[in-house]
């Protein structure tokens, strides 16, 4: 049983996946810091000193000075500022993944023409049914095929 587990773990795909998950987690932390610490402060400054992480709506109807004050009071809140940060975080990660996949696909060679299967059928010019490539007469409409 240990040998089977070792064989499973040592497969290339499992190791590649493990490395991808670890690097993806680290990359996610970098992007989150980039959004929270570099992108959102200037946007907040342009919108009049708004701290997006502190934007919330208290469901109990009361007004609180900050999100921390609402949490301390035990109020249920909708934290739409944190949600906006998370959406921007996701968009950046999705865009970077798009760029990585696009560049990886451009490096991949197209399949050689010899690997593509040659057609074995054609279309009858009269009835448009599919017939064998070597056919000289259509089995459906009986017209001669040139």
C-alpha positions as CSV (number, residue, x, y, z in Angstrom):
1,X,0.0,0.0,0.0
2,X,2.9,2.4,0.8
3,X,4.4,1.6,-2.6
4,X,1.2,2.5,-4.4
5,X,0.9,5.7,-2.5
6,X,4.6,6.6,-3.3
7,X,3.9,5.8,-7.0
8,X,0.9,8.0,-7.0
9,X,2.7,10.9,-5.3
10,X,5.7,10.6,-7.6
11,X,3.7,11.0,-10.8
12,X,4.5,14.2,-12.6
13,X,1.0,15.5,-12.6
14,X,0.6,15.3,-8.8
15,X,3.9,17.0,-8.2
16,X,3.1,19.7,-10.7
17,X,-0.3,20.3,-9.1
18,X,1.3,20.5,-5.6
19,X,3.8,23.1,-6.8
20,X,1.1,25.1,-8.6
21,X,-1.1,25.2,-5.5
22,X,1.8,26.4,-3.4
23,X,2.9,29.1,-5.9
24,X,-0.7,30.1,-6.5
25,X,-1.2,30.6,-2.8
26,X,1.9,32.8,-2.5
27,X,0.9,34.7,-5.7
28,X,-2.6,35.3,-4.3
29,X,-1.1,36.9,-1.1
30,X,1.1,39.1,-3.3
31,X,-1.9,40.2,-5.4
32,X,-4.0,40.8,-2.3
33,X,-1.3,43.0,-0.8
34,X,-0.9,44.8,-4.2
35,X,-4.7,45.5,-4.3
36,X,-5.1,46.5,-0.6
37,X,-1.8,48.4,-0.2
38,X,-1.0,49.9,-3.6
39,X,-4.1,50.1,-5.8
40,X,-6.9,51.0,-3.5
41,X,-5.3,53.8,-1.4
42,X,-4.8,56.1,-4.5
43,X,-8.3,55.3,-5.7
44,X,-9.6,56.0,-2.3
45,X,-7.7,59.3,-2.2
46,X,-9.1,60.3,-5.6
47,X,-12.6,59.6,-4.3
48,X,-12.2,61.8,-1.2
49,X,-10.1,59.8,1.4
50,X,-12.3,56.7,1.2
51,X,-10.9,53.5,2.8
52,X,-12.6,50.8,0.8
53,X,-11.9,48.2,3.5
54,X,-13.9,50.3,5.9
55,X,-17.0,50.6,3.8
56,X,-19.9,48.7,5.3
57,X,-23.6,48.9,6.0
58,X,-24.9,48.0,9.5
59,X,-28.0,45.8,9.3
60,X,-29.3,47.0,12.7
61,X,-30.0,50.5,11.4
62,X,-27.5,52.2,13.7
63,X,-24.6,54.3,12.5
64,X,-21.1,53.3,13.6
65,X,-17.8,55.2,13.2
66,X,-15.9,52.3,11.8
67,X,-16.3,48.6,10.9
68,X,-14.4,47.7,14.1
69,X,-16.9,49.7,16.2
70,X,-19.8,47.9,14.5
71,X,-18.2,44.5,15.1
72,X,-17.5,45.4,18.8
73,X,-21.1,46.3,19.2
74,X,-22.1,43.0,17.8
75,X,-23.9,44.5,14.8
76,X,-24.4,42.4,11.7
77,X,-22.8,44.2,8.7
78,X,-22.5,44.0,5.0
79,X,-18.9,44.7,4.2
80,X,-19.1,45.9,0.6
81,X,-15.7,47.6,0.7
82,X,-13.9,44.4,1.4
83,X,-16.0,42.7,-1.3
84,X,-14.9,45.4,-3.8
85,X,-11.2,44.7,-2.8
86,X,-11.8,41.0,-3.3
87,X,-13.4,41.5,-6.7
88,X,-10.4,43.7,-7.9
89,X,-8.1,41.0,-6.4
90,X,-9.8,38.3,-8.4
91,X,-9.8,40.3,-11.7
92,X,-6.0,40.9,-11.4
93,X,-5.4,37.2,-10.7
94,X,-7.6,36.2,-13.6
95,X,-5.9,38.6,-16.0
96,X,-2.4,37.3,-15.0
97,X,-3.5,33.7,-15.5
98,X,-5.0,34.7,-18.9
99,X,-1.6,36.2,-19.8
100,X,0.3,33.1,-18.6
101,X,-2.0,30.7,-20.5
102,X,-1.9,32.8,-23.6
103,X,1.9,32.9,-23.6
104,X,2.1,29.2,-22.9
105,X,-0.2,28.5,-25.8
106,X,1.8,30.7,-28.2
107,X,5.0,28.7,-27.3
108,X,3.3,25.4,-28.2
109,X,4.0,24.2,-31.7
110,X,0.9,23.5,-33.9
111,X,0.4,19.8,-34.7
112,X,2.2,18.7,-37.8
113,X,0.0,18.2,-40.9
114,X,0.9,14.5,-41.0
115,X,-0.7,14.0,-37.6
116,X,-4.1,15.3,-38.8
117,X,-6.3,12.6,-40.1
118,X,-7.1,12.8,-43.8
119,X,-10.8,13.1,-44.7
120,X,-12.5,9.8,-45.5
121,X,-15.8,11.2,-46.6
122,X,-17.2,13.9,-48.9
123,X,-20.5,15.5,-49.6
124,X,-22.8,14.6,-52.5
125,X,-23.1,17.8,-54.7
126,X,-26.8,17.0,-55.4
127,X,-28.4,15.7,-52.1
128,X,-25.6,16.8,-49.7
129,X,-25.5,13.5,-47.9
130,X,-22.1,12.2,-46.6
131,X,-20.6,9.5,-48.8
132,X,-17.2,7.7,-48.9
133,X,-14.4,9.6,-50.5
134,X,-13.8,7.0,-53.3
135,X,-17.5,6.7,-54.2
136,X,-18.4,7.4,-57.9
137,X,-22.2,7.2,-57.4
138,X,-24.2,8.5,-54.4
139,X,-26.0,5.7,-52.7
140,X,-28.8,8.0,-51.7
141,X,-29.8,9.9,-54.8
142,X,-27.9,7.7,-57.3
143,X,-26.3,10.6,-59.1
144,X,-22.8,10.2,-60.5
145,X,-20.0,11.8,-58.7
146,X,-17.1,13.2,-60.7
